[in-house]
Amino acid sequence: MEGKPFRVHFVSINSETKGVKKTLVLTHGLFGNIACFGHFLDRISQHYHVVLFENCSWGLNSKVEDSEALQSVDKTHEWFSNFMIRTMDALTEHNHLPEKFFMSGHSYGGYLCGLYASL
């Protein structure tokens, strides 16, 4: 983002069931990573094709050290919106997500899911 390559770490569970099972996207809260969902992935993946991704600069993602997003609340909101749009678009473009899917997030991840759904 902002001219530099930005990598987003994601995991797809039961990808062979795409089209058969509904897809659920999960994302974590502040200071977290996708490992926080590990305790129930076996159970939930019986019912869904699960895609997990790490938010913004957390986990194994690229780190943002200096950004326009740090200048104002509006710039931060714009950066988060762009992050979600670009992440979901990339996952869809590379066939990790169908056209329609469910989203759920823990804490701050819930905010990002709600933000994306409102765009």
N, C-alpha and C positions, 0 to 999 in steps of 0.2 A: 504494500500500500504506500501511497505517496512516492511512487517512482522506484521503490526498492522491491525486489522479490520478497514475498511474504508467504511463508509456509504454514499450513494449518494441518495439524496432526489429527487423523480420524481413524476409526476402526469400524468395519462393517461385519456384522455377525449374521450368519444364515443368509449370505448374499445369494446362495443358490435358490432361495425361496422367494426372491423378488417376483412379484406378479401373482404369487400364490398366497403369501401372507401379507397383511398390511404392514407398512413401514412406519417405524417409530424412531424419531431423531431425539437423542438425549444430549444435553449439555450441562456442564457443571457450574457451580457457584464460584464466587470470588476466592482466590488463593487455592483453587482446587485443580483437579485434572480428571480425566475419564476413569481413572482407577476407582473413584468414589462410587461408581455404579457396579463394581465387581461383585458385591455380595448378592445381587439378585439377577444378574444377567442370564444365568442358566434358566431360571424360571420364566423370565419375560421373553427370552428368545424362543421359547416353545410356541409362543403365540404371535410374535412379530419378527420381521426382518429388522434388526436394530442397527442404527448408524449413530455412532458417538463421535463428537468432535470437541476439541479443546478450544476454549474461548480466547480471543484476542491474543495477548502476549503470555498466556499461561501454559503450563505443561511443556510439551516439546515443540510448541509453535515458535516462530521467529519472535524475537523480542523487539518491542518498540521503545526506543530510548529517548527520542526526540520527535515530536509530532505537533502538527497544528492543533490536534485534538486537545492539547494541554493549555491552549490559549483561552478557551471559553467553554461554557456549558453547551452552547449551540454547536460549536466545533466538535465537542466530544460526542454529542448526540448524532451528528452527521457521520463521524468516524465509525461509531457502533453500527449505524444503519448500513453504511457501505460494507463493513466487515460481514454482517449477516447476509446481505444481498450477494456479495461476491462468493462467500462460502457456500451458500445454498445453490447458487447458479453453477459453481464449479462441480459440486457433488452431483447435481442433476446432469450437467453436460458430460461427465465421465461415467454416467449410468450407475451411480451409487444410490440415487434417489429417483423414485417415479415422479410423475407430474404432481400427484397428490400424496400427502403423507401427514402423519401426526407428529407433533413436537411436544417435548416436555423438558423443563429445565429445573435445576435445583437452585434456589435462591437467586443470585444475580443471573444465572442461566435462564431462569423463568422470565426475568425482565427482558433479556435478549430475544427469547422466543415470542413474547408478547409484542415487542418492538417489530420484529420481522412480520408477524401476522398482521400488524396494523399498516404496513407499508403498501 
